[in-house]
Amino acid sequence: MASSDLSEVLKRWKARQQGLLSPDGDAKKRTMIPILETPLGRLFEADCIEIMRSLEAETVDLAFADPPFNLGKEYTSKIDDSLAEHEYLDWCRAWLDEMIRVLKPGGSLFLWNIPKWNLPLGAYLNDHLTFRHWITVDIKYSLPIQSRLYPAHYSLLYFVKGKRPAIFHPDRIPVPCCRHCGGELRDYGGYKDKMNPRGVSLSDVWTDIPPVRHAKYKKRGANALALKLMDRIVSMASDPGSLVLDPFGGSGTTFVAAELTGRRWIGSELECSSIIERFEKIDADREHLRDIHANKNTLFTEADLTRRRKAGNPLPKEYRLLVNGANGHDCKCPIEDDQSDLFVTS
């Protein structure tokens, strides 16, 4: 759908909501009526457990949750983020039960949290689902703490309902290169000519997810998830037309990633104004996602190849042979003529 069409849908829906919902509106009615509806998704301004209880069992292909971390932060929704430990874990188990219930056989569940909480929550999920991965995402989220190691990663738990996922096609990533000269940061030795031209296999340690700090991409005051992160998860565990659930909408990154890649989605948040505003300006995310897609499933990014040329550092012969195929031994083409074949975008 063209961006102008989506914008028109949003305008009509916003006007409709202003007529249906008042500040003193009935709470039950507010729960059942989406505050935002797009061609592919529905957003509810309501408690996540109540919304999920209204969904039919085994209807969701991909469920993702990024709950409050119980660190005493202030949210615009005024949610209590300083519960006793047992209260927080009991609350988490309650909404996890609903996520498990609505997940299809073969469906995937991802849980984003700090390691302190994902340790007990992962043990709980392990009693109901099949563990796939503990993914470490290298992002610093705290100042150094005296007498402790510097907290520098988030935990992303990946479980499936049943023995194996119904959908699993992870992205490949470019060869890690120096941001100054474009040279490889890892020596692949004699394996260069055997590498997949679509890039390096994705591991369970992600070091290429940036924190959302730039005003251009930061969509709310509290921490927001990177579009690159959610695009990777959505691409890995769903197909166009699949249904994606996110009960803690936050800044709406999951919904945007789903909408722009043709997935159906449903979600909730206690205060949705920033998500609605984001959808009204979705062209900025569309452009950002285009850049993300241009730099995945490829052996080298265009930026790294440009750095190599400027530094007088041509691609090693093995990479050129990989690009040019069996006849590459006699190829005398300049690097500039070869590099277009390296780019395999999704």
Buried (B, 14 or more C-beta within 10 A) or exposed (E): EEEEEBBEBBEEBBEEBEEEBEEEEEEEEBBEBBBBBBEBBBBBBBBBBBBBBBBEEEBBBBBBBBBBBBEEEEBEEEBEBEBEEEEBBEBBEEBBBBBBBBBBEBBBBBBBBBEBBBEBBBEBBEEBBBEBEBBBBEBEBEEEEEEEEEBEBBBBBBBBBEEEBBBEEBBBBBBEBBEEEBBBEEEBEEEBBEBEBBBBEBEEEBEBBEBBEEEEBBBBEBBBBBBBBBBBBBBBBBBEEBBBBBBBBBBBBBBBBBBBBBBBBBBBBBBBEBBBEBBBEBEEBBEBBEEBBBBBBBBBBBBBBBBBBEEEBBBBEBBBBBBBEEEBEEBEEEBEEBBEBBBBEB
